[in-house]
Amino acid sequence: MEEKNLTIGDIAQELGVSKTTVSRAISGKGRIGQQTRQRVLAYIEEHHYSPNVVAKGLAQNKTFNIGLVLPGDYNIVELPFFQKCMMGISRLASARGYDVLISMVTSDQITQLERAVTNRKIDGAILTRTLAEDAPMQYLKDNGVPFVALGSTDDRQVIQIDNDHRSACGELTGSLLDGGIEKIALIGGSEEYIVTRNRLRGFEDAFRERPDWGGTRQVFLNIDKACEVDTIVEKLLSEQVECIVSMDDYLCGCVLNTLQQRQIAVPEQVQVVSFYDSSMLANRIPAITSIRFDVEELGRKACELLLQILDEEEVPARTLLGYEVRMRESTKSVRR
């Protein structure tokens, strides 16, 4: 018998036990006498047996696959975020002996996820976006699939992990107000995304904490096209708004492009801020004041939580990771 081809059946035959007994000895689960377990493990060690993933999965009733649920309607600007998340998830999953199976979904189309669950291809899943009406999340709940939501949700039964967007946006907005800004505007994306709502809450928190602030503020939400941003910026410039805050780097890029086309100097004529830092803004001149989140660590932590759930360990219902407010040249005061 060649040792490299050794199977659970071979071990069972050599030791005169059942395949189920060998599987239980390997997995450490199920009722089996300690003496028999030690006998099987000793034989395995002597013959350098390493069960393949399929055999190990059958023994433990696991696939050793994690489902990574990505939004199929993401735009190109969001790609770096999902890439970094995926990197953090994949690195930890690989180190723990798991592979990652990707399912693309939209708010009304979750066929890939349904197929992965129905065919028992995954042990659990990580959702990379949370929505107000979240079909993928509801499907996983209805089918009893363990999962972690990367983002926030009001559903307290869902294990969730997110960056502390509300505190971060509140801190940055407060710094702007304390710096003397009296006319400020916020441009944000879809209210369907929970992250949009949390960033808005942080923005509004800063004003509630400063009841004596006597300036004016404007908020524009559900903006996703460059032409819409162009129209808004034109309006704000006519009203001599001092600072334009964007909820993400895509919208901020649109604001900067409009200002550049109209030869409006930043920060001399208008200050510019983004609530999300990324490589898109890294090479801008002047450098853009923004908030940095460690996205790869967010993915890694989400994967760690899911693996703990799969190992039947207790995990916190909600985890918030930190942030770094980066004050840069785009909001520096102009000396006259």
Buried (B, 14 or more C-beta within 10 A) or exposed (E): EEEEEBBBEBBBEEBEBEBEBBBBBBBEEEEBEEEBBEBBBEBBEEBEBEBEBEBBBBBBEBBBBBBBBBBEEBEEBBEBBBEBBBBBBBBBBEEBEBEBBEBBBEBEBBEBBBEBBEEEEBBBBBBBBBBBEBBBBEBBBEEEBBBBBBBBBEEEEBBBBBBBBBBBBBBBBBBBBEBEBEBBBBBBBBEBBBBBBBBBBBBBBBBEEBEEBEBEBBEBBEBEEBEBBBBBBEEBBEEEBBBBBBBBBBBBBBBBBBBEEEEBEBBEBBBBBBBBBBEBBEEBEBBBBBBBBBBBBBBBBBBBBBBBBBEEEEBEEBBBBEBEBBBBBBBBEEEE
